[in-house]
Each structure stands twice: as C-alpha cells, then as structure tokens.
Amino acid sequence: MIMKNVLILYEKYTPVIDAVIYNIGNFANVECIQSFDNGTIDKSIYDLIINLGINNESDFNEVAVSHSLIPPFNDENGEIRTISEGFKVTGITIYYTKTKKIISQYPIFVHNDTRLDMLQQELNYVEQTLLPLVAEKILKNEAFETQNLLKQNSSCGGCSGCCH
C-alpha cells in the first residue's frame, strides 16, 4: 500500500489525536498542526484532513466530528442542550465539512439520571474509538457499517475503567 498523507488540525490536544495516529500510523504519514494560518499550509498534498475543532473556511473537504447527531444541532453547546432540553438520544456524527455529507453516526442514549460529565465522557469515548476506524476506512477506500465497525474492532477489555 502506498503511504498516505494525513493532516490533523486541532485547537487543543485531545486523546483522539493519539488514537488516530496509532490506528493509521503504519500506512500513513500523519502531521498534526495546532491553531494554524490557512495561508501557510498546502492542503492539496494531503489525502485526508481531519479537523478537530478549528473553525475555518476551507476549500478542502475536511473530516470533522460533532458531539451530536446532525441534525438537530451542530454547535459547541450540543452536549448542554441535549441535557437541558431533555433529548433522549444524541451521539457522534463524523462528516465532511464542505459538502456536509455524513460519513458515520453512532447513537448514545441519554437516561433520566445522565449528568453532563457522564455524557461528555461517553461522547469522548465514542469519538476516540470511532474516528480512527473511520479514518482508516476512508484512506483505504473501504465501505463499512458503523455498528459492525465498532463490534469488529472493540478494544474494550472489561477493565471497569469506563462505562462499557
């Protein structure tokens, strides 16, 4: 397989960066850039650009993650609105920024006793698990079903360190 070039743009560090690098690092050169100037990066040399929270207008179709099921909302207050407005289902949406095409979604059920910190932990876990797998499938140009993708690549070992 030919080595692919991947760019990860991020505002602040998140463990999902390490998860993506770990998952695709054996067949992709991964470059990470924090808070960048659009004019200084030649994005055309990358096979995949993953945008983790950098708000920018780009001519490139970057992959981004929303901590909600798009729709109903894709904003920085999605988690708070999910709890405060009483939604019973939310989740992770991975999508292309320019075309707004949804690549993958995974639902998370919100129970009556779910607190904001619990919801954020669950959303972060799913993002950290799902995004690296989706990035790999995009780079390899392979079709997938999100539910099967997570089942086949489950790394949960019953460590009781999370809610799985």
Secondary structure, 3 states (H helix, E strand, C coil): CCCEEEEEEECCCCHHHHHHHHHHCCCEEEEEEECCCHHHCCHHHCCEEEEECCCCCCCCCCEEEECCCCCCCCCCCHHHHHHHCCCCEEEEEEEECCCCCEEEEEEEECCCCCCHHHHHHHHHHHHHHHHHHHHHHHHHCCCCCHHHHHHHCCCCCCCCCCCC
